[in-house]
Amino acid sequence: MPALPTRVAALSCALALALAAAVVPLRAQTPADRMIDGALKDSAAWNRLAELVDTYGARPVGTPALESAIDWIVAQMNKDGLDNVHTEPVMVPHWVRGRESLMLLAPHPAPLHMLGLGRSIGTPSGGITASVLVVNDFADLHAHAAQAKGKIVLFDHHFDPIKPPFDAYSEAVIYRYAGADSAAAYGGVAALVRSVTSHSLSTPHTGAMGYGDTAAKAHHVPAAAITLEDADMLHRIQNRGQPIRVTLSMEAHMLPDAHSRNIIAEVRGSEHPDEIIVLGGHIDSWDVGQGAMDDGGGFVSAWEALRLIKQLGLKPKRTIRVVGWVNEEMGSRGADAYRDAHRAELPKTKFALESDNGAFTPKGVRLTGPDSLLPVVKGFLAPLARIGVTQATMGEPEADVTPLVEAGVPALSLDIDASRYFWYHHTDADMMSALDPHQVGLCVATMGVVVWGAANR
């Protein structure tokens, strides 16, 4: 028989374990903790996203891949038992990349890594062979205006590594969007831009560009992005005084607008079903990579949050609606179409939450709306402190909820560790391997708890 002190110690240990075991079920009975536990118990969200992107691949608007993916999502949502599952029509632009290449001819022959920019026109069938003028920014182009005529202008504007990633992106992206018009204004025959990122492994980054004056189509020039490595090389060559000559070939062209759809699914409110909390992400992607991070992860996290609420038998007081928007990448027509189709509901849409910053580790949420709502939003986050999600700040809305913000709806954005976001953004590297199952689960938990708080406050 054990000595008395040993038996007392054993009994004390057993009692402590029993008390600890008693605490867990009590905590797990709260809806927020049940959602957190459900989101983190396995890799269900990551697996669902992987099935989506491995089966259908990239989902650019206007393509059968996107429409087939939408059909699959709708079928899965119905299997999940979600309410009011349906799609709503959206007319979307249809840009086709086609074959493309950029060949360095002088000072030595070599292929360069490139991706044409969305909406860009193509080159003539034989391509464009011309010398290259490298400039730092628009002011530098203006200072070298006399040298630009007949040249392919390369905007080598650097992504500022000191600034927060999305601030640096906001400053640099104007060269991607307006570089072609600026080059053409000085007689340039095409535009190249340094990819809008701080990190590259010879991975060019595509994205949307625009032509400002639609009446001057004869003066439009093609535009493409090149890698950081190639931009640095061409700048060094120019600084030595050596001539740079390339051939740019692009088959890019626009087709007539195509039919697509936003996706809608809900868990109906038990007390105020006409009052709505919106959450979601966009389901279209660029035509490179898989669109796993941008924004398959954001949309699937929102969808999985709604599925968990349904699966756990939770009854929100207000309706929680997940939206899969289309055409974020080429102009947010899906966001505009949702606003127009649901205009009568907007006065009773209490919050709109979007995730479009990659499904990495969430830190909290950003609010776009009255400052007086910030303490309310901080209250939504209280149950998430156990997983380190605590920050509530004021900020700018995501693209797809911006039309709702303009109509007076308060918006929330998932505030995510974006340190790696622009490594993969709009590249062939936007694959499932960029995402971690646990981090995706954290995004699901955060979105679920926040919308639950909004639906029941």
N, C-alpha and C positions, 0 to 999 in steps of 0.2 A: 504494500500500500504506500502511495506517495506520502511524503511528510506533509504536515498541515500547511505550512507556507506555500508549498508547491501546489497543493490542491486549491488554496485560496486564489493563487495567481491564475491557475487554469480557469477557475470559475469566473474571475474578473475578465479574463480574455474572452471567454464565451459570451458573457453578458455584453461586452463592448461590441462583439461581432453581431449579436442579436439586435442591439440598438441600431447599429449601422444598417443592417438589413431592413429594419423597420422604416428607416428614413427614406431609403431609395424609392419604394412604392409610393410613399406620400408625395415626394417630389415629382415622380413620374406621372402623377395624376393631373398635373397642370398641363393644359394644352400646349403651351410653349415648350416645356421640357419633353413632352411626348414627341413633338415635331423635331426637336433637336436630336433626340435619341434615334428617332426613325430615320432621319436624314444621314446620320453618321454610322449607323449599325452595319452598313454594307456599301457596295459600290453601285447601287441600282441606277443612280442618275448618270454616272459615268458610262455604265454599260448601255443604257438607253441611247445616250448621245453617240456612243461608238457604233451601235447598230444603225442609227440614222445616217451618219456620215460615211461609214464603210459601205453601206448599201447603195446610197444615192450620190455620194461624192459631193463635189462643189455644186452650188445651187444658184447660179446667176439667173437674174430675171429673164423671162422670155424663153426658158429652156424646158424641155421635157423632164430633166432631172429635178428641177424645183417643183413642178406640178406633181410628179410622182411622189416626191417627199411629202408634199402637202397631203396627198391621198393617204399615205401611210400614217402620218401623224393623226389625221382625223379618225382613222380606223382604230388606232391605239387609244386615243382619248375616249372613244365609245366603249372599248373594252375596260378602260379604267372606271367606267360608270359615271363620268362627269356629266354635268347638266348642260343642256342647250348647246351641244357641239354642232358647229356649222362653219361654213366659210362665207366670206363676203367679197364681191367682185372688185378688182382693181385693174385698171389698164396701166401697163408698165412699159418703159422703153426697152428696146431690144438691141443691144450693141454686141457685135460679133468680133472677136479678136482676129481670127484667121492666122495664117502663118506670118512670122515676123522674125527679123534678125537685124543685128547691128555689127558690121564688120569694120575693124580698124585696118586701114590701108597703109597709112604712113604715120609714124616713122617705121613701123614694121607691121606685117599682116597678122591679124589675130581676131578671133571672135570676141565680142564684148557681151556681157550679160545684160539683158534688157527685158522690160515688159511694157507694152503699149498701155497708154492711159485710157481709161474708160471714157467713151464718147468721142475719142480722137478719130479723125479721118485717117485713111490710109495714104500710102505714097503711090505715085505712078507705078505701073507694073514692073518697071525696071529698077525701082527704088530711087532714092535721092543720094547722089554722090556729091559731097561738098566738104569744104574745110570747116573746122570747128573753132568757134570762139567761146572760151570759157570765161564766165563772169561770176562774181560772188553774189550779186543781188540786182534788183532793178536799177538802183543808182549806178552801179558799176556798168550795166548795159548802156545806160544813158551816156555815161562818160566815154564809152567806146562805140558810140552810135555809128561813126563813120566806118568802122571795121565790120559791122554786123551784116551789111547787105550781102545776100547770096550765101551766107554762112548758116550752119546748124549751130544754134546757140545752146550752150550747156550752162544751166544755172547750178552752180556748185555751192548752194547755201547750206550751211551746216546746222544740224539738229543740236541745240544747246544742251550739253550733258549736265550742266549745273542746275537747270530749271526742272521743275516737276515735269514728267513725261508729256502730259497732255497740254501743258503750257508751251513747251518746246514745239510740240506738234502744231499747235494753233498758229505759231509764228512761221513755221517752215512750209506749211501746206499750201500757202498762197502761191508758191512757185510752181507747185504741181498743178494747181487749178488754173492760174492765169499766165503761166509761162509761155504757152503757145501764142496767145494774143500779143503779149509783150514782144516776143521775138519777131512776129510778123510786122508789128508796128515800125520796127527798125529795118525791115527788109530781109529778115531771116527766113530761111526756107523750111526750117523745122526746129523743134525745141526738144532738148533733153534736160532732165532734172535729176539731181542727186536724190536718191530714194530718201523718203522722209522717215528716218530712223537713226538711232544712235549706234546700232549694232548690226553687223552683217557678216555672213559667211558666204560672200558672193551671191547673196539673195536679193534680187531687185524687188521693189515694192510697187505694186500698181495702185490704182485709186482713180477717182473721178476727176476729170478736168472739165473745162467749159469754154465755150466761145461766146464772147460778150455781145457781138453785133451779128445777129442772125441774118441781117440783110447783106452782109459782106462775106458770103460764103466763099466767094472766089479768092479771098485773102486768107482763108483758114489754112493752117499748116499742121502737119502731124506732130504728135507729142508722145514721148516715151520716157520711162524712168530707167536709170542705170544704177549699178551698185556703188556703194561707198568706195570700194577698192578701185573700181574703174574711174570714178570721178576724180579721186586723188591722183591716179596715174596721169590722166589727161591734163590735169592742172599742172602737175610737175613738168610734163613735156612742154606745155605752153610757156611756163616760167623760164625754161632753158632757151626759149626762142626757136624751138623746133616746130615745123609745121605739123598739123594734125589733119588727117583726111579720113573720112569714113563713108560707108554706104549704109543707109538706113532703108530697110524694106519692111512695109507693114500692109497687110490686107484688111485692116480694120474698117468696119463700116456699120452704119445703122440700118436696121430693118424697121418696118412699120411696128407701131405699138402692139403689144401682145396682151392676151387675157391672163390674169393671175388672180390670187385670192389671199386675203387675210384670214387667219384662223381664230375662232372664238370658242372658248369653253368656260364653264362656270361651276361654282358651288353656290346654289341659291341661298340668299339670306333667310333666316328664320323669322325675323321680326320686321326688318325693313328691306324687303327684296328689291325695291325700286332704287335703293341707294347702293352705289357701286364703288368697289375698290378694284382698280385695274393694275395688273402686273404683266410683264412680258419682256420680249426681246424680238429681234428681227430674224427671220428664217432664211432670207436670201443671203448669198455670199458672193465673193468674187469667183472668177473661173479658175483660180489657182489654189493649190492645196485642197483641203476638205471643208474649210469654213467651220472647223471645230471650235476654235476660240472665238472667232468673229463671224457670227454671234450664235453659233449652235449651242455653246455652253450657257450663254445667258438665257436663251429661250428655253432650253431643256431644264435649267434650274428653276425657272418660273413654273413651267409645266409640272415638274416633280413636286414643287411646293404645294400646288393645288391638288395633285394626286394624293399627297400625304394627308392633307386636310380631309379629303373624302375618305380615304382608306381608314383613317383613325376614327371615323364617325363623328367628327367635330361639326358643330352647327354654328357657323358665324351669324351674327345678327344682320349684317349687310351682305349683299352678294359680292363674292370675290370672282373676278373675271380675268382669265389669262388670255392674252392676245399675242398671236404670232404675226408680226407685221412683215409685209414684203416691200422690196425696193428701197430699203434704207440706203444701200450702197450707191444707187443711181438717182437719188433725188427725193426720197421719202414720200413717194406717192401713196404708199400704203398707210402712212400716218395721216395724211390729208384725207384719204378715203374713209378711214375710221372716224375721224372727227366729223366729217360730213354725214356719215350714216348714223351717227349717234348724237347728233347735235342736240336733240330734245332731252337727252339724258345728262348732258354736261352739267347742268346746275345741281344734279344729285350725284355727280361723280366726286367722291370725297378726296381720294388720293389716286395718283398714278405712279407706279414704281416700275422702272426699267433697268435692266442690266445689259450694258453693251461695252464693258471694259475688260472683257475676258473673265473666265471663271477661275480666277486665282483667289488668294486668301482675302476675304472681306475684312475691312476694318470698321465699317459702319455704313451710314447713309448720308447723302447730301440732300438738302431741302431747297427747292425753288418755290417760294411762296411767302406768305406773311411771316415776319420774324416771330410773331406771337405763337406760331405753331411749333417752333423749335423745341420748347420744353415738352410738348406733347410727343414729338418724335423721339426725344430722348427716353420718354417713358416706354415707347414701343420696344426700345433696345434693351431695357433692363434685364429681361430673361436671358439675353445673349451674352451677358458678361462672363458666364462660365466657359464660353468658347472664345473669349477675347474680342468680341465685336461690341465696341463701346462708343465709337465716335459719331456724333451728329453735328453737322456743320451746314452753313449756307453754301450754295453753289449753283452751277448752271445745269439745266436739264439735259437729258439725252435727246437724240434727234427725234425718235418716234413719239415721245411725249411732248415735244415742243409745241405742236398745234393745240394740245390740250391746255398747256400752260398759258398760251396766248388767249385761250377762251376762259381763263380764270381758275383752272383746276390746279391745286397744289401738286407738285411732282417730287418724287424721291428717286435718287440714283444710287445704285449700289456702289459704295466707295471701296474700291478694291486696290490691293497692292499692284500697281501698274508698272513696276520696275522692269518686267520682262514683256509687257504687252507689245511694244513696238519692235521686238525681235521677230515676231511672227506676223504682224499686221499686214494683210494684203499680199502675202507671199506664198510660195510653194511649201513653206515650212509650217503653215497653219494646219497642222495635223493633230490627231488625237494624242500623240506623244507629247504635245506641248502642255497637256493638262494632267493634273494629279487627281485621282479619285477622291481623296479626302478633302482637297480644296473645293472641288465641285460640290461635295456634300455640305461643306460649310456655307457655300452660296445658297444652296437649297434651304438649309436651316434658317439663314438670315432672312431670305425673302419670305419664307413661310411665317416666321414669327412676326415680322414687321406688318405684313398684310393682315394677319390675325389680330394684331393690336389695333390696326386702323379699322377693321371691320367691327370691332366690339367696344371701341372706346365710348 
